[in-house]
Every structure is written in C-alpha cells, then in structure tokens.
C-alpha cells in the first residue's frame, strides 16, 4: 500500500522557502554555514558578507526558486526577494566600489 504525501500548507511552504533561501545565500556567498548554524543567534547576518555580484546572483536564484516553488509571478518574486534581502541579507563587502 502506497502512502500519500501530505501537501504542505502555504505557511509551511514559506517557512521552507526561508530556510532554503538562507542556505543558498550562504552557498553563493562562499560561507560554510547553514540555517541550523545561525538558528537562535541574534544579528547573525552582520557576521557574514557577500559581494554585490554574489548578491545579484542570489536574487536571481531566489526569484526563480520563488516562482517555481511558491507559484509567484516574476514581479512578485522580485519584490519578495527585496524584502528578504532587507530582513536577512548579508552585508556587501564591496559596496563602496559601486557607490563612489
């Protein structure tokens, strides 16, 4: 007898998406850290950095992820990635080079 998988609720999908986005952000930024490592730490996002280029790569990856896994339209996925970056994004190590 085959067991049916329980479908995730919308809230559970978002919770999973946040974990997946944080993990991928660390991968793209080149840090050997996962969501589980930073769970419960305050201001963990201030301890790590990424370049502007890595940030753009991450936003592009995140947009595709959100469109596929949460069925968001492109514009909505971009907006969600902007909010994600504000809330959880890493500092840019080379920000001054782009804004002189």
JOKAUR-V890997 format. One record per residue. N is the residue number from 1. OMEGA is omega as a letter, one per 40 degrees, with the letter a starting at -180 (none if undefined). NEAR is the number of other C-alpha atoms within 8 Angstrom. Layout:
N OMEGA NEAR
N OMEGA NEAR
This chain:
1 a 2
2 i 3
3 i 4
4 i 4
5 i 4
6 i 4
7 i 4
8 i 7
9 i 6
10 i 6
11 i 7
12 i 8
13 i 11
14 i 9
15 i 8
16 a 8
17 i 10
18 i 8
19 a 9
20 i 8
21 i 9
22 i 11
23 i 11
24 i 9
25 i 9
26 i 12
27 a 10
28 a 10
29 i 11
30 i 7
31 i 8
32 a 6
33 i 9
34 i 9
35 a 9
36 a 5
37 a 6
38 a 9
39 i 6
40 i 4
41 i 6
42 i 4
43 i 6
44 a 8
45 i 10
46 a 8
47 a 6
48 i 9
49 i 11
50 i 12
51 i 11
52 i 10
53 i 6
54 i 10
55 i 11
56 i 8
57 a 9
58 i 11
59 i 11
60 i 8
61 a 8
62 i 11
63 i 12
64 i 9
65 a 9
66 i 12
67 a 12
68 a 8
69 i 8
70 i 9
71 i 7
72 i 9
73 a 7
74 a 8
75 i 6
76 i 8
77 i 14
78 a 10
79 i 8
80 i 8
81 i 11
82 i 9
83 i 8
84 a 9
85 i 9
86 a 7
87 a 6
88 a 8
89 i 8
90 i 10
91 i 9
92 a 10
93 a 8
94 a 8
95 a 9
96 i 6
97 a 6
98 a 6
99 i 5
100 none 4
